Amino acid sequence: MAAISPGIVAMVAASIAAQVFGLFLQPLTRGLTEPLPTVAMAAAFLIGIGLMARMAHAGSDLSLLVPVMCATIPLGGIAAGILVYGEVASVAKILTLVLACIVIGVANIL
């Protein structure tokens, strides 16, 4: 496996950003009935997943990158829901999710 180069780090960041943007657009699609937000959401997810495919093709260490992405994308979606859409999230819920991300990180190290 190739080392994690700055290009791979940029692809991880761009993939996470694209997928979180897709999550941000999801409510705007009104159940996939609004064409423009639906196409934008699909494009954002396609870009994010496409970047993941490019990372795999480049030989990056997916056993490290995928758990990081699996932790950060849901947290980004939750942050978007709270900060943009005014959703309510209890401190216990947020702490539980952060703890789950820490457990994933520790499990990846073992």
C-alpha positions as CSV (number, residue, x, y, z in Angstrom):
1,M,0.0,0.0,0.0
2,A,1.1,3.5,-0.8
3,A,1.9,6.0,2.0
4,I,-0.7,8.7,2.6
5,S,0.5,11.5,0.4
6,P,-0.8,15.1,0.5
7,G,-2.8,14.3,-2.6
8,I,-4.6,11.5,-0.8
9,V,-5.3,13.7,2.2
10,A,-6.7,16.3,-0.2
11,M,-8.9,13.6,-1.8
12,V,-10.1,12.5,1.6
13,A,-11.0,16.1,2.6
14,A,-12.7,16.7,-0.7
15,S,-14.7,13.5,-0.5
16,I,-15.8,14.2,3.0
17,A,-16.8,17.8,2.1
18,A,-18.7,16.6,-1.0
19,Q,-20.6,14.0,1.0
20,V,-21.4,16.3,3.8
21,F,-22.6,18.8,1.2
22,G,-24.9,16.1,-0.2
23,L,-26.3,15.5,3.3
24,F,-26.8,19.3,3.6
25,L,-28.8,19.3,0.3
26,Q,-30.9,16.3,1.2
27,P,-33.8,18.2,2.9
28,L,-33.9,20.7,0.0
29,T,-34.8,17.9,-2.4
30,R,-38.2,17.5,-0.6
31,G,-38.1,13.7,-1.0
32,L,-36.3,13.9,-4.4
33,T,-39.2,15.9,-5.9
34,E,-37.3,19.1,-6.5
35,P,-35.1,18.6,-9.6
36,L,-32.3,21.0,-9.0
37,P,-31.5,20.1,-5.4
38,T,-31.9,16.4,-6.3
39,V,-29.4,16.6,-9.1
40,A,-27.0,18.7,-7.0
41,M,-27.3,16.2,-4.1
42,A,-26.6,13.2,-6.5
43,A,-23.7,15.0,-8.0
44,A,-22.2,15.7,-4.6
45,F,-22.5,12.1,-3.5
46,L,-21.1,10.9,-6.9
47,I,-18.1,13.2,-6.5
48,G,-17.5,12.0,-3.0
49,I,-17.7,8.3,-3.8
50,G,-15.7,8.8,-7.0
51,L,-12.9,10.3,-5.0
52,M,-13.0,7.3,-2.7
53,A,-12.7,5.1,-5.8
54,R,-9.7,7.1,-7.0
55,M,-8.0,6.7,-3.6
56,A,-8.5,2.9,-3.7
57,H,-7.1,2.9,-7.3
58,A,-4.1,4.9,-6.1
59,G,-3.4,2.2,-3.5
60,S,-4.0,4.2,-0.4
61,D,-4.5,2.5,2.9
62,L,-8.2,2.1,3.0
63,S,-8.1,0.4,6.4
64,L,-7.2,3.8,7.8
65,L,-9.1,6.2,5.5
66,V,-12.5,4.5,5.4
67,P,-13.0,4.5,9.2
68,V,-12.0,8.1,9.4
69,M,-14.5,9.0,6.7
70,C,-17.2,6.8,8.3
71,A,-16.8,8.8,11.5
72,T,-16.5,12.3,10.0
73,I,-19.3,12.3,7.4
74,P,-22.1,11.5,9.9
75,L,-20.8,14.1,12.3
76,G,-20.6,16.6,9.5
77,G,-24.2,15.8,8.6
78,I,-25.3,16.2,12.2
79,A,-23.5,19.5,12.4
80,A,-25.2,20.7,9.3
81,G,-28.6,19.7,10.7
82,I,-28.0,21.5,13.9
83,L,-26.3,24.6,12.6
84,V,-28.2,25.2,9.3
85,Y,-31.6,23.6,9.8
86,G,-32.0,24.2,13.5
87,E,-32.4,20.6,14.5
88,V,-32.3,19.8,18.2
89,A,-29.7,17.4,19.4
90,S,-29.1,16.6,23.1
91,V,-25.7,16.7,24.6
92,A,-25.9,13.0,25.4
93,K,-26.6,12.2,21.8
94,I,-23.7,14.2,20.5
95,L,-21.3,12.8,23.2
96,T,-22.5,9.3,22.3
97,L,-21.7,9.9,18.6
98,V,-18.3,11.4,19.4
99,L,-17.5,8.4,21.7
100,A,-18.4,6.1,18.9
101,C,-16.0,7.9,16.6
102,I,-13.3,7.6,19.2
103,V,-13.9,3.8,19.5
104,I,-13.7,3.5,15.7
105,G,-10.3,5.3,15.8
106,V,-9.0,3.2,18.6
107,A,-10.2,0.0,16.9
108,N,-8.4,1.0,13.8
109,I,-5.1,1.4,15.7
110,L,-5.3,-2.1,17.2
